[in-house]
Structure formats: C-alpha cells, structure tokens
Amino acid sequence: MAQLDTAQQAQSEQILILDFGSQYAQLIARRVREHRVFCRLVRHDLTAARIKELQPKGIIFSGGPSSVYDKGAPKFDPAILELGIPILGICYGMQALCQTLGLNVKRADHREFGRASVEVVEGGGLLDSVGEKTTSVWMSHGDQVEPGQGGQWQILASTPTCPMAAVKHSAKPFYGLQFHPEVVHTDRGGAILSQFLKGVCGCHGLWTMDDFLEHQIHEIRKRVGKNRVICGLSGGVDSSVLAALLARSIGPQAVCILVDNGLLRADEAASVAEVFESHFGTKLRVADATKLFLDALSGVTDPQAKRKKIGGLFIDVFTQEAKGLQGAKFLAQGTLYPDVIESGGSPDGPAAVIKTHHNVGGLPEKLGFELIEPLRDLFKDEVRKLGEALGLPRELVWRHPFPGPGLAVRCLGEVTSDRLAVLRKSDTIYQAELHTSGWYEKTSQAFAVLLPVRSVGVMGDGRTYDETIALRAVTTDDFMTADWAPLPHELLRKISTRIVNEVRGVNRVVYDISSKPPATIEWE
C-alpha cells in the first residue's frame, strides 16, 4: 500500500506544458519525464479554471513559430497568472508571459538561431545549478523582450544582442528563458529544468516505472473487476508490454487476439504466437482476416483513409471474435502518449491532428466494449522500461516499433497482395543485413517502404520499368525528434544489391536522409 501511495503521489505531482505550436513541445515533456516528474502536454488556451482543477505543481509555456503581434497569435488565459502556480516561459512562451505582464516585445535587431553563449548575471533560483559564468545555449528567435517595467523583472542571463536571455519576476514565481533548455545543444539545459521542477515547483522526482507499474495494476484491477479484457497483440513492443501488464494484473481474465490482417511482416503471425505462448504461458487466439482487410483497402491510396478503414475493421473483427467470450467487457489498446498528442485525442491536449492513429482515431461511436488504455501516458522509451520492469526478454522489449496499420502505411499507393509480397521480401533482406552487421541495435527504427514510383532500369540486356524501394533508418531517444542513421555505404550497397537481385519487380533502391522534423519517421 505504501508503494501505491508513492505512485499516486508521483502522478499527482504533475507539470502542465502549454503548447504554443513549438516543434519542441513534446521534447519538453520528454525532458521533464527524464527528471522523474510526471507531465502532460495541453492546449495553450486551457482555462485557468481547468488548470486549477488539475492542480499542477508548475506550468511551462512552450515556444512557438508565431510572433506575439501576429494576427491570431496563440494566447493564454491571463487568469492563470493569479493562481499562484510557478510558470516557466520558453522562447515564445517567455514573450507571451512578459507581454501579458506589461513588457514590450519587439523585432530583434539581431536574430539568434543556433548556438549562443549567454552570460549568467544571477542564479535567481533558476540558474543556480549552471555553475559557470558563461554557458552555451540554443537560440531560435527573431523577437525578444525589451527591458523595462520599473524593475519588476530581474535579468538572470544575457547575450550581447539579447539583454533578457533569462529573467525572473520580482514578486511572483514566474521565469522566462529566451533559449531552449530542452534541446541537447543547451549545455546545462537539463540542470536548469531540474532546478525549475524541484527547486521552484517543489517536485520530488517520484515518477518511476516500478511505481507506475504498481499504480496501473491497482487501477486495472479496480476498473475491470471480474470482467474479461480483450487485448490486441501485434508482436510489437507496445502490444507485448500491454499484454504482459494485463497478465500481471488480471491473469486469465485477459484474452489476447492477434488479428492477421494480411498487413503483418513475413511470418509474423506464427512468430508472435510462439513468443506469446513461451513468455506469457497463455494461448493466443488468431483471427485470419486477410481477405477482409485487403478487399476494404482495394483502390484506397490516401494514408488517412487507410488508417481509418484499418481502425474500423480492427474493431469489427475484435467485436466478432469477442461474441464467444463470456464476460468480455473491455478492449485494451496499446495507445501511447505521442499517439494521443498527434491524433488530438486528449480533451485538454493540443487540437492539431498530425495523423490518425488506429488506436485513437476512426473508432466507431459504439464499440460494444469499454476502452482501457493503460499506456496512454507513456512515451516509447518509457514503455520499454515498463517492459523491463515486467521481466520481458530484451529482444522483445527492444524490438523496433511497428505501426498499428502495419505494412499498409509502408506500401504507398494502393495496397495489394502482390505489392505487399514485394515489400515483405525487401524488408526481410533489410532487417537481416542490419542484424548481421550489428546496425540493428545502433538504430531506433528501420524499415523498407514501397513507393508508388516506377522507373526505367537495365537488367542484363533488357529494359525494365519496375518499382522503387526506399530504406529508412533513424536514431532517436524519444521518437519525438529523430535523425537519419548514417549507415555505412558498403552496407547500403549490399542491401541494395540483394533487394534488386532477389526481389522481382524492384529495380531501384533509395535511402531516406530526412530528419524528424520536418518529416515523420513513417512515410504515411
């Protein structure tokens, strides 16, 4: 019970991050979690009344692409400033905070983008842990706050062109940083965030996977009672961890179903069943719905339409399978926090939809089940830590992510059985060579994509007009941002040669060197 009390206390010590449209907003959330402090990303216009209900220990205003003077620039509820909750404004968030409190924001004479050296004037309770007179930070701004307002604001740090690089309000627990502490290029960014979270907000850093595990076991048992829970198992990390969590919480009350939608990787259904039975000690129900899914996807090329059709059919198949399961009341899904954010799936969260995830989008209004999503507050690396806490084998926990809609979103254009066969063979070769070379564990996610592009080639003495395979491999800590992996040229050469020689219908292989942002990791 004491451990459960600690878990509840950890989740109650939350930080709210108001999202003003920054590309780094989710990264801020991830950095806060690294300090073992629970946080949520919410809308910039969340009302003071709602924030008071949520009782956060502190609030962070994110950066954003707007100028505070732009028409339609995002604003926050000024009543928030009367709640007595500590606030840290970052970049645009600092400008919005300072402007609301009477300071002037102007177009900077000298824009600052990239690395900059700031001089620390005073610690002020925020920069105390920097420990140096000057430190390197990451700037990204064209506007800046002008000093003034009768000394209400104390300057903590400055650059030669930005006198208010870090500030503190003299009477209220409000702080502003013109630079971005959440990016790795700010040398002492982690220490600054830690000082705000623990020194200013009074958080204790109690957010751990062991506490989260105990809390979720308690919550699942309390909510489920003696009913059954249906869980979809795909073989990916998220669904495997979810299945293990349910097995730990309610044992045989959890019934796992693998929907073979014809969009899985090569031999996926058989390997998932084998792993599941050996590690969970429970049999897996496999629903063969290949024809149903491929018929529904016939002629569909739009990625959002693909996801919605797959999501809808996914629920239909589950409903049909569950009819023979007495006492089945809940449907468990491995929805993660980035899925919720990107899909606009949280009532308090940012509204912009980047892409529809089959877990949180396209669900019919009447499921026939109550939805249970124990992982929806976790980032991907936190799910892996939870898997380790549950005792899952390393090879399963650290398997590369696989999208819920499967190969449908890696088969660009129309999805057909012939095109899927080409994609599977290509991806199998790619994965095998990554494992052999040791690069699989050096990358965070790697996969092949079949493009709806044909090009002229020459094989032997004949002309070909075949399809193109794109290879994607990224490195990332949090899957919020990612960089392309610098695979050795010789390895790429070997993979390309094998695919062209062994996979009929492909005569060209390209390598994707796009980062996230501006691209996403998956192509659709």
C-alpha positions as CSV (number, residue, x, y, z in Angstrom):
1,M,0.0,0.0,0.0
2,A,2.9,2.4,0.8
3,Q,4.3,1.8,-2.7
4,L,0.9,2.5,-4.2
5,D,0.6,5.7,-2.2
6,T,4.0,6.8,-3.6
7,A,2.8,6.0,-7.2
8,Q,-0.3,8.2,-6.6
9,Q,1.8,11.0,-5.2
10,A,4.2,10.8,-8.2
11,Q,1.3,11.2,-10.7
12,S,-0.3,14.0,-8.6
13,E,3.0,16.0,-8.8
14,Q,2.3,16.9,-12.4
15,I,3.6,19.7,-14.6
16,L,1.4,21.1,-17.4
17,I,3.1,22.2,-20.6
18,L,1.0,24.7,-22.6
19,D,1.7,24.1,-26.3
20,F,2.0,27.3,-28.4
21,G,2.9,25.3,-31.5
22,S,6.6,24.6,-30.9
23,Q,8.3,21.7,-32.7
24,Y,10.0,21.1,-29.4
25,A,6.8,20.9,-27.3
26,Q,6.8,17.1,-27.0
27,L,10.5,17.2,-26.4
28,I,10.0,19.5,-23.4
29,A,7.6,16.9,-22.0
30,R,10.1,14.1,-22.5
31,R,12.8,16.1,-20.8
32,V,10.6,16.7,-17.8
33,R,9.9,13.0,-17.5
34,E,13.6,12.3,-17.5
35,H,13.7,14.1,-14.2
36,R,11.1,11.6,-12.9
37,V,8.4,14.2,-12.9
38,F,5.0,13.5,-14.5
39,C,3.8,16.0,-17.0
40,R,1.1,16.5,-19.6
41,L,1.1,18.5,-22.9
42,V,-2.1,20.6,-23.0
43,R,-3.7,23.3,-25.2
44,H,-2.3,26.8,-24.9
45,D,-5.8,28.2,-24.3
46,L,-6.6,25.8,-21.5
47,T,-8.7,27.9,-19.0
48,A,-7.5,28.9,-15.6
49,A,-10.5,27.1,-14.1
50,R,-9.5,23.8,-15.7
51,I,-5.8,24.2,-14.7
52,K,-7.0,24.8,-11.1
53,E,-8.9,21.5,-11.3
54,L,-5.8,19.7,-12.5
55,Q,-3.7,21.1,-9.6
56,P,-0.3,21.2,-11.3
57,K,2.9,21.9,-9.3
58,G,4.1,24.1,-12.2
59,I,3.4,25.3,-15.7
60,I,5.7,25.5,-18.7
61,F,4.8,27.8,-21.7
62,S,6.4,26.2,-24.8
63,G,8.0,28.1,-27.7
64,G,6.1,28.6,-31.0
65,P,6.5,29.8,-34.6
66,S,4.4,32.9,-34.2
67,S,5.2,36.5,-33.2
68,V,3.1,37.7,-30.3
69,Y,1.9,40.5,-32.6
70,D,0.7,38.2,-35.4
71,K,-3.0,38.1,-36.2
72,G,-4.3,35.0,-34.5
73,A,-1.1,34.5,-32.4
74,P,-1.8,32.0,-29.6
75,K,-2.7,33.5,-26.3
76,F,-3.1,32.0,-22.8
77,D,-5.8,32.8,-20.2
78,P,-4.4,35.6,-18.2
79,A,-6.3,34.4,-15.1
80,I,-3.6,31.7,-14.9
81,L,-1.3,34.3,-13.5
82,E,-3.5,34.7,-10.5
83,L,-3.4,31.0,-9.4
84,G,0.0,31.3,-7.7
85,I,1.5,28.4,-9.7
86,P,5.1,28.7,-10.8
87,I,5.5,29.4,-14.6
88,L,8.5,28.9,-16.9
89,G,8.1,30.6,-20.3
90,I,10.4,29.3,-23.1
91,C,11.1,31.4,-26.2
92,Y,7.7,32.4,-27.4
93,G,6.3,31.3,-24.1
94,M,8.6,33.9,-22.4
95,Q,7.5,36.6,-24.8
96,A,3.8,35.9,-24.2
97,L,4.3,35.8,-20.5
98,C,6.2,39.0,-20.3
99,Q,3.9,40.9,-22.8
100,T,0.9,39.9,-20.7
101,L,2.6,41.4,-17.6
102,G,3.3,44.7,-19.3
103,L,6.7,44.4,-21.1
104,N,7.3,45.2,-24.7
105,V,8.2,42.6,-27.3
106,K,9.9,43.8,-30.4
107,R,11.6,42.6,-33.5
108,A,15.2,41.9,-32.6
109,D,17.9,43.9,-34.2
110,H,19.9,40.7,-34.4
111,R,18.1,37.4,-34.8
112,E,19.6,34.5,-32.9
113,F,19.4,31.0,-34.4
114,G,21.6,28.2,-33.3
115,R,24.3,28.1,-30.6
116,A,24.9,31.2,-28.5
117,S,26.9,32.0,-25.4
118,V,25.0,33.6,-22.5
119,E,26.5,35.3,-19.5
120,V,24.9,34.4,-16.3
121,V,24.3,37.5,-14.2
122,E,22.5,35.9,-11.3
123,G,21.2,32.4,-10.4
124,G,17.8,33.7,-9.2
125,G,16.7,30.3,-8.1
126,L,16.6,29.1,-11.8
127,L,20.2,29.2,-13.0
128,D,21.8,28.3,-9.6
129,S,23.0,24.9,-10.9
130,V,24.7,26.2,-14.1
131,G,27.8,26.8,-12.1
132,E,29.6,28.8,-14.7
133,K,29.7,32.5,-15.6
134,T,29.0,31.7,-19.3
135,T,27.3,28.7,-20.9
136,S,26.3,27.6,-24.3
137,V,22.6,27.6,-25.2
138,W,20.4,27.0,-28.3
139,M,18.6,30.1,-29.5
140,S,15.8,30.2,-32.1
141,H,14.1,33.6,-32.2
142,G,13.5,36.8,-34.2
143,D,11.6,38.7,-31.5
144,Q,12.8,39.5,-28.0
145,V,11.6,41.1,-24.8
146,E,12.8,44.7,-24.0
147,P,13.9,45.5,-20.5
148,G,11.7,47.8,-18.5
149,Q,8.6,47.9,-16.3
150,G,10.2,49.6,-13.3
151,G,12.4,46.7,-12.2
152,Q,9.6,44.1,-11.8
153,W,11.8,41.7,-13.8
154,Q,15.2,40.6,-12.8
155,I,17.7,39.8,-15.5
156,L,19.4,36.4,-14.9
157,A,21.3,36.0,-18.1
158,S,22.0,37.9,-21.3
159,T,23.9,37.8,-24.6
160,P,25.5,40.8,-26.4
161,T,22.3,41.1,-28.6
162,C,19.7,39.8,-26.2
163,P,19.8,41.5,-22.8
164,M,16.9,39.4,-21.4
165,A,18.0,35.9,-22.2
166,A,16.8,34.7,-18.8
167,V,14.5,36.6,-16.4
168,K,12.7,36.2,-13.1
169,H,9.7,38.2,-11.9
170,S,10.5,40.1,-8.6
171,A,7.2,39.3,-6.9
172,K,5.8,36.1,-8.5
173,P,7.2,32.7,-9.2
174,F,7.5,33.5,-13.0
175,Y,10.6,32.8,-15.1
176,G,11.5,33.2,-18.7
177,L,14.1,31.7,-21.0
178,Q,14.7,33.1,-24.5
179,F,16.7,30.0,-25.2
180,H,15.6,26.3,-25.3
181,P,16.7,24.3,-22.3
182,E,15.0,21.1,-23.7
183,V,17.4,20.6,-26.6
184,V,20.7,18.8,-26.2
185,H,22.6,21.8,-27.6
186,T,22.0,23.8,-24.4
187,D,24.8,22.5,-22.3
188,R,23.1,23.0,-18.9
189,G,19.5,22.7,-20.1
190,G,18.8,19.6,-18.0
191,A,20.1,21.2,-14.9
192,I,18.0,24.4,-15.5
193,L,14.8,22.3,-16.0
194,S,15.6,20.3,-12.9
195,Q,16.1,23.5,-10.9
196,F,12.6,24.7,-12.0
197,L,10.9,21.4,-11.4
198,K,12.4,20.6,-8.0
199,G,13.8,23.9,-6.7
200,V,11.0,26.2,-7.8
201,C,8.0,23.9,-8.1
202,G,8.9,21.6,-5.2
203,C,8.6,18.3,-7.1
204,H,10.3,15.3,-5.6
205,G,11.0,13.3,-8.7
206,L,9.0,10.2,-7.8
207,W,7.9,9.2,-11.3
208,T,9.4,5.7,-11.8
209,M,8.3,2.7,-13.8
210,D,8.1,0.5,-10.7
211,D,5.7,2.9,-9.1
212,F,3.8,3.3,-12.4
213,L,3.5,-0.5,-12.7
214,E,2.1,-0.8,-9.2
215,H,-0.3,2.1,-9.8
216,Q,-1.6,0.6,-13.1
217,I,-2.0,-2.9,-11.6
218,H,-4.2,-1.4,-8.9
219,E,-6.2,0.8,-11.4
220,I,-6.7,-2.1,-13.8
221,R,-7.9,-4.5,-11.1
222,K,-10.2,-1.8,-9.7
223,R,-11.8,-0.9,-13.0
224,V,-12.1,-4.4,-14.5
225,G,-13.3,-6.3,-11.5
226,K,-14.3,-9.8,-12.5
227,N,-14.9,-9.0,-16.2
228,R,-12.8,-10.1,-19.1
229,V,-10.5,-7.8,-21.1
230,I,-9.7,-8.3,-24.8
231,C,-6.3,-7.3,-25.9
232,G,-4.9,-7.0,-29.4
233,L,-1.4,-8.4,-29.8
234,S,0.6,-7.5,-32.9
235,G,4.0,-8.6,-31.8
236,G,5.2,-5.0,-31.5
237,V,6.7,-3.6,-28.3
238,D,3.6,-1.7,-27.2
239,S,1.1,-4.5,-27.5
240,S,3.5,-7.0,-26.0
241,V,4.1,-4.8,-22.9
242,L,0.3,-4.2,-22.7
243,A,-0.3,-7.9,-22.8
244,A,2.3,-8.5,-20.1
245,L,0.8,-5.8,-17.9
246,L,-2.7,-7.3,-18.2
247,A,-1.3,-10.8,-17.5
248,R,0.3,-9.4,-14.3
249,S,-2.8,-7.5,-13.3
250,I,-5.7,-9.9,-14.0
251,G,-4.2,-13.1,-15.3
252,P,-6.6,-15.3,-17.4
253,Q,-9.2,-12.6,-17.4
254,A,-7.2,-11.1,-20.3
255,V,-7.8,-12.7,-23.6
256,C,-5.3,-11.8,-26.3
257,I,-6.3,-11.8,-30.0
258,L,-4.0,-11.4,-33.0
259,V,-5.8,-10.1,-36.0
260,D,-3.9,-11.4,-39.0
261,N,-4.9,-8.5,-41.3
262,G,-2.6,-9.5,-44.1
263,L,-0.5,-6.4,-43.3
264,L,2.0,-8.1,-41.0
265,R,5.7,-8.7,-41.6
266,A,6.9,-12.0,-43.0
267,D,5.9,-15.0,-40.8
268,E,4.7,-12.5,-38.1
269,A,1.6,-14.4,-37.0
270,A,3.4,-17.6,-36.4
271,S,6.3,-16.0,-34.5
272,V,4.0,-13.9,-32.4
273,A,2.0,-16.9,-31.3
274,E,5.3,-18.8,-30.4
275,V,6.7,-15.9,-28.4
276,F,3.4,-15.3,-26.7
277,E,2.9,-18.8,-25.5
278,S,6.5,-19.2,-24.4
279,H,6.7,-15.9,-22.4
280,F,3.1,-15.5,-21.2
281,G,2.1,-19.1,-20.8
282,T,-1.3,-18.4,-22.4
283,K,-2.7,-19.4,-25.7
284,L,-3.3,-16.8,-28.3
285,R,-6.4,-16.6,-30.5
286,V,-5.6,-15.8,-34.1
287,A,-8.3,-14.3,-36.3
288,D,-7.4,-14.6,-40.0
289,A,-9.0,-11.5,-41.6
290,T,-6.5,-11.1,-44.5
291,K,-9.2,-11.0,-47.3
292,L,-11.4,-8.7,-45.3
293,F,-8.7,-6.1,-44.9
294,L,-7.3,-6.3,-48.4
295,D,-10.7,-6.1,-50.0
296,A,-11.5,-3.0,-47.9
297,L,-8.2,-1.3,-49.0
298,S,-8.7,-2.0,-52.6
299,G,-8.2,1.2,-54.6
300,V,-7.5,3.3,-51.4
301,T,-4.4,5.4,-51.6
302,D,-4.9,8.2,-49.1
303,P,-3.0,7.4,-45.8
304,Q,-5.7,8.8,-43.5
305,A,-8.3,6.8,-45.3
306,K,-6.1,3.7,-44.9
307,R,-5.8,4.2,-41.2
308,K,-9.5,4.8,-40.7
309,K,-10.5,1.8,-42.6
310,I,-8.0,-0.4,-40.8
311,G,-9.0,1.0,-37.4
312,G,-12.7,0.4,-38.1
313,L,-12.1,-3.2,-39.3
314,F,-9.8,-3.8,-36.4
315,I,-12.7,-3.1,-34.0
316,D,-15.2,-5.1,-36.1
317,V,-13.0,-8.2,-36.1
318,F,-12.5,-7.8,-32.3
319,T,-16.2,-7.5,-31.8
320,Q,-16.9,-10.6,-33.8
321,E,-14.2,-12.6,-32.0
322,A,-15.5,-11.5,-28.6
323,K,-19.0,-12.7,-29.1
324,G,-18.0,-16.1,-28.0
325,L,-16.2,-14.8,-24.9
326,Q,-18.5,-14.7,-21.9
327,G,-17.9,-11.7,-19.7
328,A,-15.8,-9.7,-22.2
329,K,-16.5,-6.0,-21.3
330,F,-13.2,-4.2,-22.0
331,L,-11.0,-3.6,-25.0
332,A,-7.4,-2.9,-24.2
333,Q,-5.2,-0.9,-26.6
334,G,-1.5,0.0,-26.6
335,T,-2.1,3.7,-27.2
336,L,1.0,5.8,-26.3
337,Y,1.2,9.5,-25.3
338,P,2.6,10.6,-28.7
339,D,-0.3,8.8,-30.4
340,V,-2.7,10.8,-28.2
341,I,-1.0,14.1,-28.9
342,E,-0.6,13.6,-32.7
343,S,-4.2,12.5,-33.1
344,G,-5.7,15.3,-31.0
345,G,-7.1,12.5,-28.8
346,S,-6.9,14.3,-25.4
347,P,-9.7,16.8,-24.4
348,D,-7.1,19.0,-22.8
349,G,-4.4,18.4,-25.3
350,P,-3.3,20.3,-28.5
351,A,-6.0,20.2,-31.1
352,A,-3.9,19.8,-34.3
353,V,-4.1,16.4,-35.9
354,I,-0.8,15.3,-37.4
355,K,-2.0,11.8,-38.3
356,T,-4.8,9.5,-37.3
357,H,-3.6,6.5,-35.2
358,H,-5.7,3.4,-35.4
359,N,-5.7,3.2,-31.7
360,V,-7.1,6.7,-31.1
361,G,-8.8,7.6,-34.4
362,G,-11.5,6.1,-36.5
363,L,-13.2,4.2,-33.7
364,P,-17.0,3.8,-34.1
365,E,-19.1,5.5,-31.5
366,K,-20.5,2.3,-30.2
367,L,-17.6,-0.1,-29.6
368,G,-19.6,-2.6,-27.6
369,F,-16.6,-2.5,-25.1
370,E,-15.3,0.0,-22.7
371,L,-11.8,1.2,-23.8
372,I,-8.9,0.7,-21.5
373,E,-5.5,2.2,-22.4
374,P,-3.0,1.7,-19.5
375,L,0.0,3.0,-21.6
376,R,-1.6,6.3,-22.9
377,D,0.6,8.4,-20.5
378,L,3.9,6.9,-21.6
379,F,6.5,7.7,-24.3
380,K,8.0,4.9,-26.3
381,D,11.2,4.6,-24.2
382,E,9.1,4.6,-21.0
383,V,7.1,1.6,-22.4
384,R,10.4,-0.2,-22.9
385,K,11.4,0.5,-19.3
386,L,8.0,-0.8,-18.2
387,G,8.6,-4.0,-20.3
388,E,11.9,-4.5,-18.4
389,A,10.1,-4.0,-15.1
390,L,7.6,-6.7,-16.2
391,G,10.5,-9.1,-16.9
392,L,10.1,-9.3,-20.7
393,P,13.1,-10.5,-22.7
394,R,15.4,-7.9,-24.1
395,E,14.9,-8.9,-27.7
396,L,11.2,-8.3,-27.4
397,V,11.4,-5.1,-25.4
398,W,14.0,-3.5,-27.7
399,R,12.4,-4.6,-31.0
400,H,11.9,-1.8,-33.4
401,P,8.5,-0.2,-33.5
402,F,5.9,-1.4,-36.0
403,P,2.9,0.8,-36.9
404,G,-0.6,-0.3,-35.9
405,P,-1.9,-0.2,-39.5
406,G,1.1,-2.5,-40.4
407,L,2.6,-2.6,-43.9
408,A,-0.4,-0.6,-45.3
409,V,1.4,2.6,-44.4
410,R,4.7,1.4,-45.7
411,C,3.1,0.3,-49.0
412,L,2.5,3.8,-50.5
413,G,-0.3,4.0,-53.0
414,E,-2.7,1.1,-53.5
415,V,-2.2,-1.9,-51.1
416,T,-2.4,-5.3,-53.0
417,S,-1.2,-8.8,-52.1
418,D,1.4,-8.6,-54.9
419,R,2.8,-5.2,-53.7
420,L,2.8,-6.4,-50.1
421,A,4.9,-9.5,-51.1
422,V,7.5,-7.2,-52.8
423,L,7.6,-5.1,-49.6
424,R,7.9,-8.1,-47.3
425,K,10.8,-9.6,-49.2
426,S,12.6,-6.3,-49.4
427,D,12.1,-5.6,-45.7
428,T,13.2,-9.1,-44.7
429,I,16.5,-8.6,-46.6
430,Y,17.0,-5.2,-45.0
431,Q,16.4,-6.5,-41.4
432,A,18.7,-9.5,-41.9
433,E,21.6,-7.3,-43.1
434,L,21.1,-4.9,-40.2
435,H,21.2,-7.7,-37.7
436,T,24.3,-9.3,-39.4
437,S,26.2,-6.0,-39.5
438,G,25.3,-5.0,-35.9
439,W,23.4,-1.9,-37.0
440,Y,20.0,-3.1,-35.9
441,E,20.8,-2.2,-32.2
442,K,22.5,1.0,-33.3
443,T,19.3,2.3,-34.9
444,S,16.0,3.0,-33.2
445,Q,13.7,2.1,-36.1
446,A,14.5,0.8,-39.6
447,F,12.2,-0.4,-42.4
448,A,11.6,-0.6,-46.1
449,V,8.9,1.4,-47.9
450,L,7.5,0.5,-51.3
451,L,7.0,3.7,-53.3
452,P,4.2,4.2,-56.0
453,V,7.0,5.2,-58.4
454,R,8.2,3.2,-61.4
455,S,11.4,4.0,-63.1
456,V,13.4,2.7,-66.1
457,G,16.2,0.3,-65.4
458,V,18.5,-2.1,-67.2
459,M,18.9,-5.7,-66.1
460,G,21.1,-7.9,-68.3
461,D,20.5,-6.7,-71.8
462,G,16.8,-5.8,-71.2
463,R,14.9,-2.7,-70.2
464,T,12.9,-2.8,-67.0
465,Y,10.2,-0.5,-65.7
466,D,9.8,-1.5,-62.1
467,E,9.1,-0.1,-58.6
468,T,11.3,1.6,-56.1
469,I,12.1,0.6,-52.5
470,A,13.1,3.4,-50.0
471,L,15.1,2.4,-47.0
472,R,14.5,4.3,-43.7
473,A,16.6,4.1,-40.6
474,V,16.6,6.6,-37.7
475,T,18.2,7.2,-34.4
476,T,16.3,8.8,-31.5
477,D,16.0,8.8,-27.8
478,D,12.3,9.7,-27.6
479,F,10.7,9.3,-31.1
480,M,9.6,12.9,-30.8
481,T,12.6,14.0,-32.9
482,A,14.8,11.8,-34.9
483,D,17.8,11.9,-37.2
484,W,18.6,9.6,-40.1
485,A,21.1,6.9,-39.3
486,P,24.4,7.1,-41.2
487,L,24.5,3.5,-42.4
488,P,27.9,2.6,-44.0
489,H,28.0,2.9,-47.8
490,E,29.1,-0.7,-48.1
491,L,26.2,-1.9,-46.1
492,L,23.7,0.1,-48.2
493,R,25.4,-1.2,-51.3
494,K,25.0,-4.8,-50.1
495,I,21.3,-4.3,-49.2
496,S,20.5,-2.6,-52.4
497,T,22.2,-5.3,-54.5
498,R,20.4,-8.1,-52.7
499,I,17.0,-6.4,-53.0
500,V,17.3,-5.7,-56.7
501,N,18.7,-9.2,-57.4
502,E,16.3,-11.2,-55.2
503,V,13.0,-9.3,-55.3
504,R,11.3,-9.3,-58.7
505,G,9.6,-6.1,-59.6
506,V,12.2,-3.8,-58.0
507,N,15.0,-2.1,-59.9
508,R,15.8,0.9,-57.8
509,V,16.7,1.4,-54.0
510,V,17.0,4.8,-52.4
511,Y,17.9,5.9,-48.8
512,D,15.8,8.4,-46.9
513,I,18.0,11.1,-45.2
514,S,15.2,13.2,-43.7
515,S,15.1,14.1,-40.1
516,K,12.0,14.5,-37.8
517,P,11.0,17.2,-38.0
518,P,10.3,18.2,-40.8
519,A,9.5,14.6,-41.8
520,T,7.8,12.0,-39.7
521,I,9.5,8.6,-39.1
522,E,6.9,6.7,-41.0
523,W,6.1,7.8,-44.5
524,E,2.3,7.7,-44.0
